[in-house]
Amino acid sequence: MTVTTTIKSSSEEPDPTYIAKVIGYEGMKLLRDESLFASIGKDEDEFFSLLESPTTTTSEVPSTSSEEATPEPTQTPEVTCGIALYPPIMWRLDIIDMTGSWVLDDEGKTLQKEIKGCGAVTGWEWFKRADGTRECRFNLPLIMKEGCVERAIASAGGPDIDCIFAFG
């Protein structure tokens, strides 16, 4: 038995943008998938609700003793940072529990300026919480250097932290 195999050759070069076109097409299909975005929104709400700390209230009771009050130590800045992936288009970030002069003095303007060094910032929102902390939410493009947000927080005067990633 004889088997004959025919191999056709071509001088035609493969289209180097083919993969990008396929990914772009698949990405556009995902952008139209309402159930996917509803699911992402639900996942995001669940993830970021875990980051939020419960609100506490305190009241001062006037002291009746004549002792001199000891000064409180300087408040160390705190922050919690969460990043969620919104494939194929962006990162959604939530930075919460921000305290200290690094955010209270200028209400996050320095932080926003530093974050812009990570890419095109969209959807910037700034919140003053009842417990005195601050929170911001914003989006960044998918392509950015690893650790950029953490470095931006530190450059703005905040603490050295690691953001928490959520992949749905």
C-alpha positions in Angstrom: 0.0 0.0 0.0 1.3 3.4 -0.9 0.3 6.6 0.8 0.8 9.9 -0.9 1.0 13.1 1.0 0.8 16.4 -0.9 2.3 19.5 0.8 1.3 22.8 -0.7 3.7 25.6 -0.1 3.0 29.3 -0.4 5.0 32.4 -0.6 2.3 34.2 1.3 3.4 35.5 4.7 1.1 34.9 7.6 -0.8 38.0 8.9 1.1 39.1 12.1 -2.1 40.9 13.4 -4.3 37.8 13.1 -4.0 36.9 16.8 -4.7 40.5 17.8 -7.8 40.5 15.5 -9.0 37.3 17.1 -8.4 38.6 20.6 -10.1 41.9 19.7 -13.1 40.1 18.3 -13.4 37.9 21.4 -13.0 40.9 23.6 -15.8 42.7 21.7 -18.0 39.7 22.3 -17.2 39.9 26.0 -18.0 43.6 26.1 -21.5 42.8 24.8 -22.1 40.0 27.4 -24.4 41.6 29.9 -24.5 38.6 32.1 -20.7 38.6 32.3 -20.7 42.2 33.5 -23.5 41.6 36.0 -21.5 38.7 37.4 -18.3 40.8 37.5 -20.2 43.6 39.3 -21.6 41.1 41.9 -18.1 39.6 42.4 -16.7 43.1 42.8 -19.3 44.1 45.4 -18.7 40.9 47.4 -14.9 41.3 47.2 -14.7 45.0 48.2 -17.3 44.6 50.9 -14.8 42.2 52.6 -12.3 45.0 52.7 -14.5 47.5 54.4 -14.2 47.8 58.1 -17.3 48.2 60.3 -18.2 51.7 61.3 -17.5 52.4 65.0 -18.6 55.3 67.1 -16.8 56.6 70.1 -17.7 59.3 72.6 -15.5 61.2 75.0 -16.3 61.3 78.6 -14.9 64.4 80.4 -12.3 63.4 83.0 -12.8 64.4 86.6 -9.3 63.8 87.7 -6.7 66.6 87.8 -4.0 64.5 86.2 -2.4 65.9 83.1 -3.3 64.0 79.9 -0.5 62.2 78.1 -0.2 63.1 74.5 -1.2 60.4 72.0 1.4 59.0 69.7 1.5 60.2 66.1 -1.0 58.3 64.0 0.6 55.9 61.6 -1.0 56.1 58.1 -3.1 53.1 57.2 -4.6 51.9 54.0 -6.2 48.8 52.4 -5.9 48.4 48.6 -8.0 46.0 46.5 -7.6 45.4 42.8 -10.2 43.5 40.6 -9.6 42.5 37.0 -12.3 43.4 34.5 -11.2 41.4 31.5 -10.4 42.3 28.8 -10.4 46.1 29.5 -9.2 47.4 32.9 -8.3 47.0 36.5 -10.8 48.4 39.1 -9.1 49.6 42.3 -10.5 50.5 45.7 -8.2 52.1 48.3 -9.9 52.3 51.6 -9.3 53.0 55.3 -6.9 55.8 54.4 -5.8 57.8 57.5 -3.1 60.2 58.2 -1.9 63.6 56.9 -0.9 62.1 53.6 -4.5 62.0 52.5 -6.3 64.3 55.0 -4.2 67.4 54.2 -5.0 67.6 50.5 -8.0 65.2 50.2 -6.1 62.8 47.9 -4.9 65.3 45.3 -1.2 64.1 45.7 -2.4 60.4 45.6 -4.3 61.0 42.4 -1.3 62.7 40.8 0.9 59.8 41.7 -1.6 57.2 40.5 -1.8 58.9 37.1 1.8 57.8 36.7 0.5 54.2 36.4 -1.7 54.9 33.4 -4.8 56.6 32.2 -7.0 57.0 35.3 -10.8 56.8 34.7 -13.7 56.9 37.1 -11.9 58.6 40.0 -14.2 58.9 43.0 -13.1 60.3 46.4 -15.1 59.6 49.6 -15.0 61.0 53.1 -16.3 58.3 55.5 -18.1 59.0 58.8 -15.3 57.3 60.8 -12.8 60.0 59.5 -11.1 57.7 56.9 -10.9 58.3 53.2 -11.6 56.0 50.3 -11.1 56.3 46.5 -12.1 54.2 43.6 -10.8 54.3 40.1 -9.9 52.3 37.0 -6.5 51.7 35.3 -5.6 50.1 32.0 -4.7 46.4 32.0 -1.1 47.1 30.9 0.9 48.7 33.8 4.0 47.9 35.7 3.7 45.5 38.6 3.6 47.3 41.9 2.9 50.7 40.4 -0.2 51.4 42.6 1.7 50.4 45.7 4.7 52.7 44.8 2.2 55.6 44.0 0.7 55.2 47.5 4.1 55.3 49.1 5.2 58.3 46.9 2.1 60.2 48.0 3.3 59.7 51.6 1.3 56.6 52.4 2.5 53.4 53.9 4.4 50.6 52.1 1.7 48.1 51.3 0.7 45.2 49.0 -2.6 45.5 47.2 -5.0 42.5 47.4 -5.9 41.0 44.0 -9.3 39.6 43.1 -9.6 37.3 40.1 -13.2 36.3 39.5 
